[in-house]
Amino acid sequence: MGKTHYYFDHKNHLVCEEFRGEISEEEFVNHQLDIAADPNFNSSYSILSDIRDSEFNYDNTVRKKLY
């Protein structure tokens, strides 16, 4: 199980997100949903992702549930 974290840099109009460890498809999707549900989220902001020391493992499990 990996670690995800995000914060908003309102001064620079950024969503800054960090991923560490092994990130599953479900963890990634839930992370994105958390950001979108955050009352401070602004869809006009750019996204800066730090993926150092992370590995993404997708098996399309979540995608199959959505479609």
C-alpha positions in Angstrom: 0.0 0.0 0.0 1.4 3.4 -1.0 1.1 6.8 0.4 -0.6 9.8 -1.2 -0.7 13.4 -0.2 -1.8 16.7 -1.7 -2.0 20.3 -0.8 -3.1 23.5 -2.6 -0.7 26.3 -3.4 -3.2 29.1 -3.9 -0.6 31.7 -4.5 0.7 29.9 -7.5 -2.6 28.3 -8.5 -1.3 24.7 -8.1 -2.5 21.4 -6.8 0.6 19.7 -5.5 0.4 16.0 -5.0 2.9 13.4 -3.8 2.9 9.6 -4.3 5.2 7.2 -2.4 5.5 3.4 -2.6 3.4 1.1 -4.6 0.2 2.9 -5.7 -2.7 0.7 -6.8 -5.3 1.9 -9.3 -7.9 2.1 -6.5 -5.6 4.3 -4.4 -4.9 6.6 -7.3 -8.6 7.0 -8.2 -9.5 7.6 -4.6 -6.8 10.2 -4.3 -8.1 12.1 -7.3 -11.7 11.9 -5.9 -10.5 13.3 -2.6 -8.9 16.2 -4.3 -12.0 16.9 -6.4 -14.2 16.7 -3.3 -12.1 19.1 -1.3 -13.9 22.5 -0.8 -10.6 24.3 -1.6 -10.2 22.6 -5.0 -10.2 24.9 -8.0 -10.4 23.2 -11.4 -8.5 26.0 -13.0 -5.3 25.1 -11.0 -2.4 23.3 -12.6 -1.3 20.0 -11.1 2.3 19.3 -10.0 2.9 15.6 -9.2 5.9 14.3 -7.4 6.2 10.6 -8.2 9.7 9.9 -7.0 10.0 6.6 -5.2 6.6 5.4 -6.4 5.4 2.6 -8.6 1.9 2.6 -10.2 0.2 -0.8 -10.5 -3.0 -0.8 -12.6 -5.0 -3.9 -13.3 -8.1 -2.0 -14.6 -10.2 -3.3 -11.7 -11.6 0.2 -11.0 -12.1 1.0 -14.6 -14.1 -2.1 -15.1 -16.4 -1.1 -12.3 -16.9 2.4 -13.7 -17.8 1.3 -17.3 
